Amino acid sequence: MQVLVRDNNVDQALRALKKKLQREGVFREMKRRRSYEKPSERRAREKSESVRRARKLARKQAQREGLIAKKPRPKRAMTGGRH
C-alpha cells in the first residue's frame, strides 16, 4: 500500500493511509486476531457476515428494481470542506 506525501504534509498523508487501511479491513482483522477465536465462534461469525452481505445485496437489488424506495441522503452542511 502506498500513500504520497504532498508538500511535506504528513498529517494529510496519514489520514489518507488510515482511510485506505479502514477500507481494506485491516483494523477489523487486527481486532479479530487480538485473541483466540474458537472454530465454532469463527463459523458462527462467518455465517452471520454472509447473511448480512446477502441481505445487503438483496436490498440493493430491490432498490434498483424499484420494489423499495431508496433512503434519502442527509444533506451535508456547507462548511470549508476539502479543496
MODELLER restraints for C-alpha pairs under 7 A, 6 or more apart:
rsr = mdl.restraints
at = mdl.atoms
rsr.add(forms.Gaussian(group=physical.xy_distance, feature=features.Distance(at['CA:3:A'], at['CA:13:A']), mean=6.24, stdev=0.5))
rsr.add(forms.Gaussian(group=physical.xy_distance, feature=features.Distance(at['CA:3:A'], at['CA:17:A']), mean=6.18, stdev=0.5))
rsr.add(forms.Gaussian(group=physical.xy_distance, feature=features.Distance(at['CA:4:A'], at['CA:13:A']), mean=6.50, stdev=0.5))
rsr.add(forms.Gaussian(group=physical.xy_distance, feature=features.Distance(at['CA:5:A'], at['CA:13:A']), mean=5.41, stdev=0.5))
rsr.add(forms.Gaussian(group=physical.xy_distance, feature=features.Distance(at['CA:21:A'], at['CA:27:A']), mean=6.87, stdev=0.5))
rsr.add(forms.Gaussian(group=physical.xy_distance, feature=features.Distance(at['CA:62:A'], at['CA:68:A']), mean=5.97, stdev=0.5))
rsr.add(forms.Gaussian(group=physical.xy_distance, feature=features.Distance(at['CA:63:A'], at['CA:69:A']), mean=6.03, stdev=0.5))
rsr.add(forms.Gaussian(group=physical.xy_distance, feature=features.Distance(at['CA:63:A'], at['CA:70:A']), mean=6.05, stdev=0.5))
